[in-house]
């Protein structure tokens, strides 16, 4: 069941030369140039952020009810994966916070890092959930500064900008900036996200993923252990 009737978070297109997987696609060549070579004019704002490697999740407020969601838009409580059941419990423990943050029809999205996917994290100094978007409706996301301002007084860790300005940022410069993770990545960071805003609105997002990145390397079906590898044992969260 999809309570919203659509996916909670869409696919981000890849920049030219980024490693793509099954079902992935590259962004328009012109968008790649705007993000990494030259902005159009003074109205472009380019924001580059570390690409996190966990499970994309969200919390939506629908009919005055909080609903933890998976990326596909399904109710997380119905997921066959334990990480999503833990996500549901974590959200329920913070229902007052999310209820105060969200208005009807909105959803806050981020990365749930409790389980290792293709990158392991030391979360000693970080929350297991890093928020990176707030949608006002199906497709309208808050611009970066408005997003940061909106979440400033809530106890949620948010994604930081490595670069933010009226300037294109090359892939080389972005990868150098993420060579040392801001979020406790033990393994090499998989890449970076470019958010291009124009005249106060989000224009497009694009990403670059390293060519040697192996998706889901630490998931049970690939890690040889046939069990989950936790970045933060669920018992530590009290969930």
N, C-alpha and C positions, 0 to 999 in steps of 0.2 A: 504493500500500500504506500502511495505517495501522498501524504497529507496536503502538500502544496499543489499537487497536480503536475509538477515538473521537477527537473533536477535541481538540487540545492546549490550546485556550483558547476559551471560549464568547463569545457576544456580550454586551456590556454595554448595558443598557437606557438610554434617554435620559430626562433630566428633562423636565418640561413646558416647552414653548416652545423646546426644543433643536432644531436643524436635523437632520432625519432623512433618510437615503438609502434606496435600494431594499433591502428586507429588514430594515431597522431597526425598532425598536419603542420605545414609551415605557414607563417604569416605572409601577408602580401609583401613583395619586395620593397615597396615604398615605405611600409611601416618599419621594416628592418633598418632601412637607411635613416629614418627619423630617429629611431631609438639609439642607434649605434654610430651614426656618421655625422648627420647634420640636422638640427631641428628646422622646422619650416620658418618660424619667425619668433617674435618675442612672446607669443601666446602659448608656446609649448612648454610644459613642465615635465621633465624626465626624472623618474624616481627608480632607483635600482635597489633591490633587496635580496638577501640571501634566500635561496630556494630550500625550503624545508622538506624533509622526507619522512612523512608519517601517513596518517589517514586524514583525508580532508573531511571535516565534519562541520556541523552548524547547529545553531539553536534558533528556532523560529517561534514567533508569537502568532498564533492563529486562533481566532474566536476566544481571545483572552486566555489561551492555554499555551504553555511552553512545550515545544516538541523537539527533542534532540533528533538530529537527522544525520544520515550518511550522505556522502557526496551525490549518490544517485537520487536522493530525495526521499528514500524510504525511512520510516520510523526506526531509529537506531535500536530501540528495545526489541525489535523483531529480527535483528541481524543474527546470522548463524555464527558470527565471529565474537569472541569474548571481549576483544578490545572495544567493540561498540556497545556491549552491555555495560562495561566499565564507564564508557563515555556517558551513557544514560544516567548511571548512578551519580557520577561526578556532577553532572548538570543538576540533577534533582537536589543534591546537597547544597547547591548554590542558586536555588530557585528564586530567592529574594533578590539576589544580584541581577540575574538575567531579566526578571520581571521589571525591575527599575530601569534597566538599560534599554529594553526593547519596547517599541510602540507596536500597535496592531499591524500585522502584515509584514513586519521587518524580520530580518534574520542576521545574526552575526556568524561569520564563517572563519575557520582557522584550521591549524594543523594539530592533530591529536598525536602526540609523540610517545605515548606510553609504551608502544610496542615497536621494536626495530623492524624496519622494512628493508631498505637497501642501505641505510646508514644507521649506525648506533650513536646514541647520545648519552652524555653524562648530564643528567638533569638536576644535579645537586643544587645548582644556583638558578634553576629555571622552572617555570611551571610546565606541566605536561601538555598544556593547551596554549598555543600562540595564535592570537586573533590577527587576521590580516584584511578582513573586509566586513563591511556592514551594508546590507542591501535594504533599501527603502521599500522596494517592491520586487517583482520578478527579476528585472534587469538593471535597475538603477542603483549603482553603488556609490557610497559617499566618496568624495575625493580624499586624498591621503591626509591633508591637514585637518579637514573636518572630521575624518575618522579618528585621528589621534585625539582631537579635542573632545569628541563625544565620549571616548573611553577613558579619558584622563583621570576621572574621579572614581573609576571602578577597579576592583582588584583583579584585573585581567592583564596578562602580559601581551603586548602587541609587537608586531613586526616593526623593525626600525629601518630607516632609510640609510643606505651606505652612501648614496649620492642623491641629491635633490636640487634641481636647478634648471635653468633654461639652456641646457647643454646636453648633447648626445654623449652617451658613455659607451666606449668600445667594449666588445666582449673580453678582450685581453685585460682591460682595466677593471672590469667587473669581476673576472675570475681571480685576479690578484687580490681584490678587496675581500673576497669570500674564502681565500686560502686559509684564513684563521676564522673558524666559526664563531659567531656571536651567541650561539645557542647550544654550545656544548657538544657539537658533533665530534665523535671520536675518529670516525672515518672521514675521508675526503668529502667535502661538500659537493653535492651533485651539480650545482650550477647557480644561476641567478634569474631573477624576475625583473622585467622592465615594465613600469607602469607609466604610460604617457597620458597626461591630462592636458586639456586645452580649454581655455576660457572658463575655468572653474568646474569642468566636467571631465569624467574619465573617458578618454578617447579609445584606447585599446591597451591590452596587456600582451606581452610576449616573453618567452623564456629561452634560456640556453642551457642545455644539459651536456655534460662531458661525454665524450664518445666511449670512454671505458666504463661508464656507469652501468651496473647490472641491477635492473629493477627487481625488487623483492628478494634480494640475495639472502636475507636473514629470516625470511618467512618459513614456516614449518615445511612447506612443500619443496623448499630449495636448500635449507641449511643442513640437511643430513641428520638433524636431531629429531625431526618430526614433532617438534614442540615449539611454542612461542619463545622468543628471546625478548625479555622485557627491559626497556630502558629505565623503567621505574616499576619495581614490583607492585602490583595492585594493592597488596596488603599495606604498603606504605601510605597509600592514599586513603585508607580506611574505607575502601569501596569493595 
